[in-house]
Amino acid sequence: MDYRIKKHAEVLMRYSLDIKRGEKLLIQGDTSSIPLIKECYRQALELGVFPQVRMTNDELREVLLKNGSNEQIQYVPDNMYKLIETIDAYLSFWSETNTRMLTNVSPEKLKIEAQGTSRFKNILFEREAKGELRWCGTLFPTSASAQEANMSLSEYEDFVYGAGYLDTDDPIARWRQIEQEQEKICKILNTKKDLRIVSRDTDLRMSVEGRRWVNCCGHVNFPDGEVFTGPVEDSVEGHVRFSFPGIFGGREIEGIHLSFERGKVAKATAVKGGELLEQLLETDPGARHVGEIAVGTNHTIQRFTRNMLFDEKIGGTVHLAIGRSFAETLGKNLSAIHWDMLCDMKNGGEIYADGGLIYKAGRFLI
């Protein structure tokens, strides 16, 4: 076993989820992530935890989406609701054997699937916001993900483990240091009312008054590195052009440009994938509103890999998500989707808070 897999599991168990003896843990992931699932399961037993594993498979998901009725696609078994209502911690693995598995699935089917899982997700995020459930999502490197990132598997493994500081002597100590540094930024941002983001073909204004900035330091995503909040729902004004393709269900939407009026997407265009973009915006009323605005702070990640777990953390970027806001930000927008899109800020991008410059060319000034 690659020694970094053991370190990955240690960080997840002892830092990200901070698992305690006697707690109930659900581990869920695709069959391609078996090496990391197995090590997490072993360490969970060692810690006196009660783990259970739920395996998934994207080939079966493709069969369901292409052949199932709307009712079948939306179906979530009762035992899954029972699980999410009673476990103490939930660990998700995002690993793929084919990143383009769902390319030929109709956008309408993806929309129906998102609507079907909305109740399950609401329970998860509500319990998480109340401190009743700890959740973390991570990735095990596969050849498919490496190919998507234009790397060999060994190069991609180095990239993934480097982004999580798993190639260092004490990655947990490093993440605790990041937690402290970003907490200082969040405390300052929590005193601000208005935000303005300026970059190439981008000028967005919004209110963040009464909202809470969240310090993302490896507890909910791993690897991590961002600070985010949920803007006041009817306050977003202006326009944004995203620097990189938006990825949804393995499909790319290129050249996305959104214009906002009174908090709502008033106009949306794309160079490629415009049909899917429109379908996503029509998922439900909340899909046209902004659920999250965030700043990526992980400067060990410096390349776009077509995987938002890493891409939204790129140091020197801002990302905006349409759809559901997270309860811990005190955001109120409800939607079956939460979809992130990325804007590069390194070439002269600026962020103003209450009229003062707080961020320039990819770095916070505070």
C-alpha positions as a Markdown table, in Angstrom:
| # | Residue | x | y | z |
|---|---|---|---|---|
| 1 | Met | 0.0 | 0.0 | 0.0 |
| 2 | Asp | 1.1 | 3.5 | -0.8 |
| 3 | Tyr | 2.0 | 5.0 | 2.6 |
| 4 | Arg | 0.0 | 8.1 | 1.7 |
| 5 | Ile | -3.2 | 6.1 | 1.7 |
| 6 | Lys | -2.6 | 5.3 | 5.4 |
| 7 | Lys | -1.9 | 9.0 | 6.1 |
| 8 | His | -5.1 | 9.9 | 4.1 |
| 9 | Ala | -7.2 | 7.6 | 6.3 |
| 10 | Glu | -5.5 | 8.9 | 9.5 |
| 11 | Val | -6.3 | 12.5 | 8.6 |
| 12 | Leu | -9.9 | 11.6 | 7.8 |
| 13 | Met | -10.5 | 9.6 | 10.9 |
| 14 | Arg | -8.5 | 11.7 | 13.5 |
| 15 | Tyr | -8.9 | 15.2 | 12.1 |
| 16 | Ser | -11.6 | 15.7 | 9.5 |
| 17 | Leu | -14.2 | 13.6 | 11.2 |
| 18 | Asp | -12.5 | 13.4 | 14.6 |
| 19 | Ile | -14.1 | 10.0 | 15.2 |
| 20 | Lys | -14.7 | 8.9 | 18.8 |
| 21 | Arg | -15.1 | 5.5 | 20.3 |
| 22 | Gly | -18.6 | 4.2 | 20.2 |
| 23 | Glu | -19.8 | 6.4 | 17.3 |
| 24 | Lys | -21.6 | 5.1 | 14.2 |
| 25 | Leu | -19.9 | 5.8 | 10.9 |
| 26 | Leu | -21.2 | 5.4 | 7.4 |
| 27 | Ile | -18.5 | 5.0 | 4.7 |
| 28 | Gln | -19.9 | 5.3 | 1.1 |
| 29 | Gly | -18.0 | 5.1 | -2.2 |
| 30 | Asp | -17.5 | 3.6 | -5.6 |
| 31 | Thr | -15.8 | 0.3 | -5.9 |
| 32 | Ser | -12.8 | 2.0 | -7.5 |
| 33 | Ser | -11.9 | 3.5 | -4.1 |
| 34 | Ile | -11.6 | 0.2 | -2.3 |
| 35 | Pro | -8.0 | 0.7 | -1.1 |
| 36 | Leu | -8.9 | 3.8 | 0.9 |
| 37 | Ile | -12.3 | 2.5 | 2.0 |
| 38 | Lys | -10.5 | -0.6 | 3.4 |
| 39 | Glu | -7.9 | 1.4 | 5.3 |
| 40 | Cys | -10.6 | 3.8 | 6.7 |
| 41 | Tyr | -12.7 | 0.8 | 7.8 |
| 42 | Arg | -9.6 | -0.8 | 9.5 |
| 43 | Gln | -8.7 | 2.4 | 11.4 |
| 44 | Ala | -12.3 | 3.0 | 12.4 |
| 45 | Leu | -12.4 | -0.5 | 14.0 |
| 46 | Glu | -9.1 | 0.3 | 15.7 |
| 47 | Leu | -10.7 | 3.4 | 17.2 |
| 48 | Gly | -13.6 | 1.5 | 18.6 |
| 49 | Val | -16.1 | 2.9 | 16.1 |
| 50 | Phe | -19.1 | 1.0 | 14.5 |
| 51 | Pro | -18.5 | 1.4 | 10.8 |
| 52 | Gln | -20.7 | 0.3 | 7.9 |
| 53 | Val | -19.9 | 0.5 | 4.3 |
| 54 | Arg | -22.2 | 1.2 | 1.4 |
| 55 | Met | -20.7 | 0.6 | -2.1 |
| 56 | Thr | -21.9 | 2.4 | -5.2 |
| 57 | Asn | -21.2 | 2.0 | -8.9 |
| 58 | Asp | -21.6 | 4.5 | -11.7 |
| 59 | Glu | -22.4 | 1.8 | -14.3 |
| 60 | Leu | -25.5 | 0.9 | -12.3 |
| 61 | Arg | -26.3 | 4.6 | -12.0 |
| 62 | Glu | -26.1 | 5.0 | -15.8 |
| 63 | Val | -28.5 | 2.0 | -16.2 |
| 64 | Leu | -31.0 | 3.6 | -13.8 |
| 65 | Leu | -30.9 | 7.0 | -15.5 |
| 66 | Lys | -31.3 | 5.6 | -19.0 |
| 67 | Asn | -33.9 | 2.9 | -18.3 |
| 68 | Gly | -35.7 | 3.9 | -15.1 |
| 69 | Ser | -39.0 | 5.7 | -14.8 |
| 70 | Asn | -39.1 | 9.1 | -13.2 |
| 71 | Glu | -40.4 | 7.5 | -10.0 |
| 72 | Gln | -37.6 | 4.9 | -10.0 |
| 73 | Ile | -34.9 | 7.6 | -10.6 |
| 74 | Gln | -36.2 | 9.7 | -7.7 |
| 75 | Tyr | -36.6 | 6.8 | -5.3 |
| 76 | Val | -34.5 | 6.8 | -2.1 |
| 77 | Pro | -34.9 | 3.7 | 0.1 |
| 78 | Asp | -36.3 | 4.2 | 3.5 |
| 79 | Asn | -33.3 | 2.6 | 5.1 |
| 80 | Met | -31.1 | 5.5 | 3.7 |
| 81 | Tyr | -33.3 | 8.0 | 5.5 |
| 82 | Lys | -32.9 | 6.0 | 8.7 |
| 83 | Leu | -29.2 | 5.9 | 8.3 |
| 84 | Ile | -28.7 | 9.6 | 7.7 |
| 85 | Glu | -31.0 | 10.3 | 10.7 |
| 86 | Thr | -29.1 | 8.1 | 13.2 |
| 87 | Ile | -25.3 | 8.0 | 12.2 |
| 88 | Asp | -22.8 | 10.2 | 13.9 |
| 89 | Ala | -20.4 | 10.6 | 11.0 |
| 90 | Tyr | -20.6 | 10.2 | 7.2 |
| 91 | Leu | -17.6 | 9.7 | 4.9 |
| 92 | Ser | -18.1 | 10.0 | 1.1 |
| 93 | Phe | -15.6 | 8.9 | -1.5 |
| 94 | Trp | -15.7 | 10.5 | -5.0 |
| 95 | Ser | -13.8 | 8.2 | -7.3 |
| 96 | Glu | -14.6 | 7.3 | -10.8 |
| 97 | Thr | -13.7 | 4.6 | -13.4 |
| 98 | Asn | -15.1 | 6.7 | -16.2 |
| 99 | Thr | -15.6 | 10.5 | -15.8 |
| 100 | Arg | -17.8 | 10.6 | -19.0 |
| 101 | Met | -20.1 | 7.8 | -17.9 |
| 102 | Leu | -23.2 | 10.1 | -17.9 |
| 103 | Thr | -22.3 | 12.2 | -21.0 |
| 104 | Asn | -25.2 | 10.8 | -23.0 |
| 105 | Val | -27.8 | 10.9 | -20.2 |
| 106 | Ser | -30.4 | 13.6 | -20.9 |
| 107 | Pro | -30.2 | 16.8 | -18.8 |
| 108 | Glu | -33.9 | 16.2 | -17.8 |
| 109 | Lys | -32.9 | 12.9 | -16.2 |
| 110 | Leu | -30.1 | 14.5 | -14.2 |
| 111 | Lys | -32.6 | 17.2 | -13.1 |
| 112 | Ile | -35.1 | 14.5 | -11.9 |
| 113 | Glu | -32.4 | 12.7 | -10.0 |
| 114 | Ala | -31.4 | 15.9 | -8.2 |
| 115 | Gln | -35.0 | 16.5 | -7.3 |
| 116 | Gly | -35.3 | 13.0 | -5.9 |
| 117 | Thr | -32.3 | 13.3 | -3.6 |
| 118 | Ser | -33.2 | 16.8 | -2.2 |
| 119 | Arg | -35.0 | 15.5 | 0.9 |
| 120 | Phe | -32.0 | 13.2 | 1.8 |
| 121 | Lys | -29.6 | 16.1 | 1.3 |
| 122 | Asn | -31.7 | 18.4 | 3.3 |
| 123 | Ile | -31.6 | 16.0 | 6.3 |
| 124 | Leu | -27.8 | 15.7 | 5.9 |
| 125 | Phe | -27.1 | 19.4 | 5.8 |
| 126 | Glu | -29.6 | 20.3 | 8.5 |
| 127 | Arg | -28.1 | 17.7 | 10.9 |
| 128 | Glu | -24.6 | 18.9 | 10.0 |
| 129 | Ala | -25.6 | 22.5 | 10.7 |
| 130 | Lys | -27.0 | 21.6 | 14.1 |
| 131 | Gly | -23.8 | 19.8 | 15.0 |
| 132 | Glu | -25.5 | 16.4 | 15.1 |
| 133 | Leu | -23.7 | 14.9 | 12.2 |
| 134 | Arg | -20.1 | 15.3 | 10.9 |
| 135 | Trp | -19.6 | 14.7 | 7.1 |
| 136 | Cys | -16.6 | 14.7 | 4.9 |
| 137 | Gly | -16.1 | 14.1 | 1.2 |
| 138 | Thr | -12.8 | 13.1 | -0.3 |
| 139 | Leu | -11.3 | 11.5 | -3.4 |
| 140 | Phe | -9.2 | 8.4 | -4.1 |
| 141 | Pro | -7.1 | 8.9 | -7.3 |
| 142 | Thr | -8.0 | 6.7 | -10.2 |
| 143 | Ser | -6.8 | 6.5 | -13.8 |
| 144 | Ala | -10.0 | 8.1 | -15.0 |
| 145 | Ser | -9.6 | 11.2 | -12.9 |
| 146 | Ala | -5.9 | 11.4 | -13.9 |
| 147 | Gln | -6.9 | 11.3 | -17.5 |
| 148 | Glu | -9.4 | 14.0 | -17.0 |
| 149 | Ala | -6.7 | 16.2 | -15.5 |
| 150 | Asn | -4.3 | 15.4 | -18.3 |
| 151 | Met | -1.9 | 13.6 | -16.0 |
| 152 | Ser | -0.5 | 10.1 | -15.6 |
| 153 | Leu | -1.8 | 8.1 | -12.6 |
| 154 | Ser | 1.4 | 8.6 | -10.7 |
| 155 | Glu | 1.4 | 12.3 | -11.4 |
| 156 | Tyr | -2.2 | 12.6 | -10.4 |
| 157 | Glu | -1.5 | 10.7 | -7.1 |
| 158 | Asp | 1.3 | 13.2 | -6.4 |
| 159 | Phe | -1.1 | 16.1 | -7.1 |
| 160 | Val | -3.9 | 14.7 | -4.9 |
| 161 | Tyr | -1.7 | 13.8 | -1.9 |
| 162 | Gly | 0.3 | 17.0 | -2.3 |
| 163 | Ala | -2.9 | 19.1 | -2.2 |
| 164 | Gly | -3.7 | 17.5 | 1.2 |
| 165 | Tyr | -0.2 | 17.8 | 2.5 |
| 166 | Leu | -0.2 | 14.0 | 2.9 |
| 167 | Asp | 3.4 | 13.9 | 1.6 |
| 168 | Thr | 4.6 | 15.8 | 4.8 |
| 169 | Asp | 5.6 | 14.4 | 8.1 |
| 170 | Asp | 2.6 | 15.7 | 10.0 |
| 171 | Pro | -0.3 | 16.7 | 7.7 |
| 172 | Ile | -2.7 | 17.0 | 10.7 |
| 173 | Ala | -0.5 | 19.7 | 12.2 |
| 174 | Arg | -0.4 | 21.6 | 8.9 |
| 175 | Trp | -4.2 | 21.5 | 8.6 |
| 176 | Arg | -4.6 | 22.8 | 12.2 |
| 177 | Gln | -2.3 | 25.7 | 11.2 |
| 178 | Ile | -4.4 | 26.4 | 8.1 |
| 179 | Glu | -7.5 | 26.4 | 10.3 |
| 180 | Gln | -6.1 | 29.1 | 12.6 |
| 181 | Glu | -4.9 | 31.3 | 9.7 |
| 182 | Gln | -8.3 | 31.1 | 7.9 |
| 183 | Glu | -10.2 | 31.7 | 11.1 |
| 184 | Lys | -8.6 | 35.2 | 11.3 |
| 185 | Ile | -9.8 | 36.0 | 7.7 |
| 186 | Cys | -13.4 | 34.8 | 8.5 |
| 187 | Lys | -13.6 | 36.9 | 11.7 |
| 188 | Ile | -12.8 | 40.0 | 9.6 |
| 189 | Leu | -15.2 | 39.1 | 6.8 |
| 190 | Asn | -18.0 | 38.5 | 9.4 |
| 191 | Thr | -17.8 | 42.3 | 10.2 |
| 192 | Lys | -18.5 | 43.3 | 6.5 |
| 193 | Lys | -21.8 | 44.0 | 4.9 |
| 194 | Asp | -21.3 | 44.5 | 1.2 |
| 195 | Leu | -19.0 | 42.6 | -1.3 |
| 196 | Arg | -17.9 | 43.6 | -4.8 |
| 197 | Ile | -16.0 | 41.2 | -7.0 |
| 198 | Val | -14.2 | 42.5 | -10.1 |
| 199 | Ser | -12.3 | 40.6 | -12.7 |
| 200 | Arg | -12.2 | 40.0 | -16.5 |
| 201 | Asp | -15.8 | 40.5 | -17.8 |
| 202 | Thr | -17.0 | 40.3 | -14.2 |
| 203 | Asp | -18.4 | 42.9 | -11.9 |
| 204 | Leu | -20.6 | 41.4 | -9.1 |
| 205 | Arg | -22.1 | 43.2 | -6.1 |
| 206 | Met | -24.0 | 41.6 | -3.2 |
| 207 | Ser | -24.9 | 41.9 | 0.4 |
| 208 | Val | -23.4 | 39.5 | 3.0 |
| 209 | Glu | -24.9 | 41.4 | 6.0 |
| 210 | Gly | -26.0 | 39.0 | 8.7 |
| 211 | Arg | -24.4 | 36.0 | 7.0 |
| 212 | Arg | -21.6 | 33.9 | 8.4 |
| 213 | Trp | -18.3 | 33.1 | 6.7 |
| 214 | Val | -17.2 | 29.5 | 7.0 |
| 215 | Asn | -13.7 | 28.3 | 7.4 |
| 216 | Cys | -13.1 | 25.3 | 5.1 |
| 217 | Cys | -9.9 | 23.7 | 6.5 |
| 218 | Gly | -10.3 | 19.9 | 5.9 |
| 219 | His | -13.3 | 19.0 | 8.1 |
| 220 | Val | -16.0 | 18.8 | 5.4 |
| 221 | Asn | -13.9 | 18.4 | 2.2 |
| 222 | Phe | -10.5 | 16.9 | 2.0 |
| 223 | Pro | -8.3 | 18.3 | 0.6 |
| 224 | Asp | -9.6 | 21.8 | 1.4 |
| 225 | Gly | -8.8 | 25.4 | 1.4 |
| 226 | Glu | -11.5 | 28.1 | 1.0 |
| 227 | Val | -13.7 | 30.5 | 2.9 |
| 228 | Phe | -17.3 | 31.0 | 1.9 |
| 229 | Thr | -20.7 | 32.4 | 2.8 |
| 230 | Gly | -24.2 | 32.6 | 1.4 |
| 231 | Pro | -25.1 | 36.1 | 0.1 |
| 232 | Val | -28.5 | 37.7 | 0.8 |
| 233 | Glu | -30.8 | 36.0 | -1.7 |
| 234 | Asp | -32.2 | 39.1 | -3.5 |
| 235 | Ser | -29.0 | 41.2 | -3.3 |
| 236 | Val | -26.8 | 39.9 | -6.1 |
| 237 | Glu | -26.4 | 42.3 | -9.0 |
| 238 | Gly | -24.1 | 42.5 | -12.0 |
| 239 | His | -22.5 | 39.9 | -14.2 |
| 240 | Val | -19.8 | 37.2 | -14.1 |
| 241 | Arg | -17.9 | 35.3 | -16.8 |
| 242 | Phe | -16.4 | 32.1 | -15.5 |
| 243 | Ser | -12.8 | 31.3 | -16.5 |
| 244 | Phe | -13.1 | 27.5 | -16.6 |
| 245 | Pro | -15.8 | 25.1 | -17.9 |
| 246 | Gly | -18.6 | 24.2 | -15.5 |
| 247 | Ile | -18.8 | 20.5 | -14.8 |
| 248 | Phe | -22.1 | 18.8 | -14.0 |
| 249 | Gly | -22.6 | 15.0 | -14.1 |
| 250 | Gly | -19.3 | 14.6 | -16.1 |
| 251 | Arg | -20.6 | 17.1 | -18.8 |
| 252 | Glu | -18.8 | 20.4 | -19.5 |
| 253 | Ile | -20.5 | 23.7 | -20.1 |
| 254 | Glu | -18.0 | 26.2 | -21.6 |
| 255 | Gly | -17.9 | 30.0 | -21.7 |
| 256 | Ile | -20.6 | 30.5 | -19.1 |
| 257 | His | -21.7 | 34.1 | -18.6 |
| 258 | Leu | -24.4 | 34.9 | -16.0 |
| 259 | Ser | -26.2 | 38.3 | -15.4 |
| 260 | Phe | -28.1 | 38.9 | -12.2 |
| 261 | Glu | -30.9 | 41.2 | -11.3 |
| 262 | Arg | -32.3 | 41.4 | -7.8 |
| 263 | Gly | -30.5 | 38.2 | -6.8 |
| 264 | Lys | -31.8 | 36.1 | -9.7 |
| 265 | Val | -30.1 | 34.9 | -12.9 |
| 266 | Ala | -31.8 | 37.2 | -15.5 |
| 267 | Lys | -29.6 | 36.0 | -18.5 |
| 268 | Ala | -27.4 | 33.0 | -19.0 |
| 269 | Thr | -25.3 | 32.1 | -22.0 |
| 270 | Ala | -22.7 | 29.5 | -22.8 |
| 271 | Val | -20.4 | 28.8 | -25.7 |
| 272 | Lys | -21.0 | 25.1 | -25.4 |
| 273 | Gly | -23.6 | 23.2 | -23.3 |
| 274 | Gly | -26.2 | 25.9 | -23.2 |
| 275 | Glu | -29.1 | 23.3 | -23.1 |
| 276 | Leu | -27.8 | 21.7 | -19.9 |
| 277 | Leu | -27.2 | 25.2 | -18.4 |
| 278 | Glu | -30.8 | 26.1 | -19.0 |
| 279 | Gln | -32.0 | 22.8 | -17.6 |
| 280 | Leu | -30.1 | 23.3 | -14.4 |
| 281 | Leu | -31.4 | 26.8 | -14.0 |
| 282 | Glu | -35.0 | 25.4 | -14.3 |
| 283 | Thr | -34.5 | 22.7 | -11.7 |
| 284 | Asp | -36.6 | 24.7 | -9.2 |
| 285 | Pro | -37.1 | 28.3 | -8.2 |
| 286 | Gly | -34.0 | 28.4 | -6.0 |
| 287 | Ala | -31.7 | 27.2 | -8.9 |
| 288 | Arg | -31.6 | 30.8 | -10.3 |
| 289 | His | -30.3 | 32.3 | -7.1 |
| 290 | Val | -26.8 | 32.3 | -5.6 |
| 291 | Gly | -26.3 | 29.8 | -2.7 |
| 292 | Glu | -22.6 | 30.4 | -2.1 |
| 293 | Ile | -19.8 | 32.8 | -2.8 |
| 294 | Ala | -16.3 | 31.6 | -1.9 |
| 295 | Val | -12.6 | 32.3 | -2.2 |
| 296 | Gly | -10.1 | 29.5 | -2.9 |
| 297 | Thr | -7.0 | 29.6 | -0.6 |
| 298 | Asn | -5.1 | 26.4 | -1.3 |
| 299 | His | -2.0 | 27.6 | -3.2 |
| 300 | Thr | -0.6 | 24.1 | -3.6 |
| 301 | Ile | -3.4 | 23.6 | -6.2 |
| 302 | Gln | -2.5 | 25.6 | -9.2 |
| 303 | Arg | -4.1 | 23.8 | -12.2 |
| 304 | Phe | -7.6 | 23.1 | -13.4 |
| 305 | Thr | -8.3 | 19.3 | -13.2 |
| 306 | Arg | -12.1 | 19.2 | -14.1 |
| 307 | Asn | -12.8 | 18.1 | -10.5 |
| 308 | Met | -14.5 | 20.7 | -8.3 |
| 309 | Leu | -13.2 | 19.1 | -5.1 |
| 310 | Phe | -9.8 | 20.5 | -6.1 |
| 311 | Asp | -10.7 | 23.3 | -8.6 |
| 312 | Glu | -12.8 | 25.3 | -6.2 |
| 313 | Lys | -9.9 | 25.4 | -3.8 |
| 314 | Ile | -7.3 | 26.8 | -6.3 |
| 315 | Gly | -5.5 | 29.6 | -4.6 |
| 316 | Gly | -6.3 | 32.8 | -6.4 |
| 317 | Thr | -9.8 | 32.0 | -7.6 |
| 318 | Val | -13.4 | 32.8 | -6.6 |
| 319 | His | -16.3 | 30.4 | -7.1 |
| 320 | Leu | -20.0 | 31.0 | -7.1 |
| 321 | Ala | -22.6 | 28.3 | -6.7 |
| 322 | Ile | -26.2 | 28.6 | -7.9 |
| 323 | Gly | -28.8 | 26.7 | -5.9 |
| 324 | Arg | -28.9 | 25.5 | -2.3 |
| 325 | Ser | -27.1 | 27.6 | 0.3 |
| 326 | Phe | -25.6 | 26.0 | 3.4 |
| 327 | Ala | -27.4 | 26.4 | 6.7 |
| 328 | Glu | -24.1 | 27.3 | 8.6 |
| 329 | Thr | -23.8 | 30.5 | 6.5 |
| 330 | Leu | -27.3 | 31.5 | 7.6 |
| 331 | Gly | -28.2 | 31.4 | 3.9 |
| 332 | Lys | -31.9 | 30.7 | 3.1 |
| 333 | Asn | -31.9 | 29.7 | -0.5 |
| 334 | Leu | -33.4 | 26.2 | -1.1 |
| 335 | Ser | -32.8 | 24.1 | -4.2 |
| 336 | Ala | -32.2 | 20.5 | -5.2 |
| 337 | Ile | -28.9 | 21.5 | -6.8 |
| 338 | His | -25.7 | 23.2 | -5.6 |
| 339 | Trp | -23.4 | 23.8 | -8.6 |
| 340 | Asp | -20.1 | 25.6 | -8.4 |
| 341 | Met | -18.5 | 27.6 | -11.2 |
| 342 | Leu | -15.0 | 29.1 | -11.1 |
| 343 | Cys | -13.5 | 32.6 | -11.8 |
| 344 | Asp | -9.7 | 33.2 | -12.0 |
| 345 | Met | -8.6 | 36.3 | -9.9 |
| 346 | Lys | -4.9 | 36.0 | -10.3 |
| 347 | Asn | -4.5 | 38.5 | -13.2 |
| 348 | Gly | -5.6 | 41.7 | -11.5 |
| 349 | Gly | -8.9 | 40.4 | -9.9 |
| 350 | Glu | -10.1 | 42.5 | -6.9 |
| 351 | Ile | -12.5 | 42.1 | -4.0 |
| 352 | Tyr | -13.9 | 45.0 | -2.1 |
| 353 | Ala | -15.7 | 44.8 | 1.2 |
| 354 | Asp | -17.7 | 47.8 | 2.4 |
| 355 | Gly | -15.8 | 49.8 | -0.3 |
| 356 | Gly | -12.3 | 48.9 | 0.9 |
| 357 | Leu | -9.9 | 46.7 | -1.1 |
| 358 | Ile | -9.4 | 43.4 | 0.8 |
| 359 | Tyr | -8.1 | 41.1 | -2.0 |
| 360 | Lys | -5.9 | 41.6 | -5.1 |
| 361 | Ala | -4.3 | 39.4 | -7.7 |
| 362 | Gly | -5.2 | 36.1 | -5.9 |
| 363 | Arg | -4.3 | 37.0 | -2.3 |
| 364 | Phe | -6.1 | 38.4 | 0.7 |
| 365 | Leu | -4.7 | 41.7 | 1.9 |
| 366 | Ile | -6.3 | 41.3 | 5.4 |
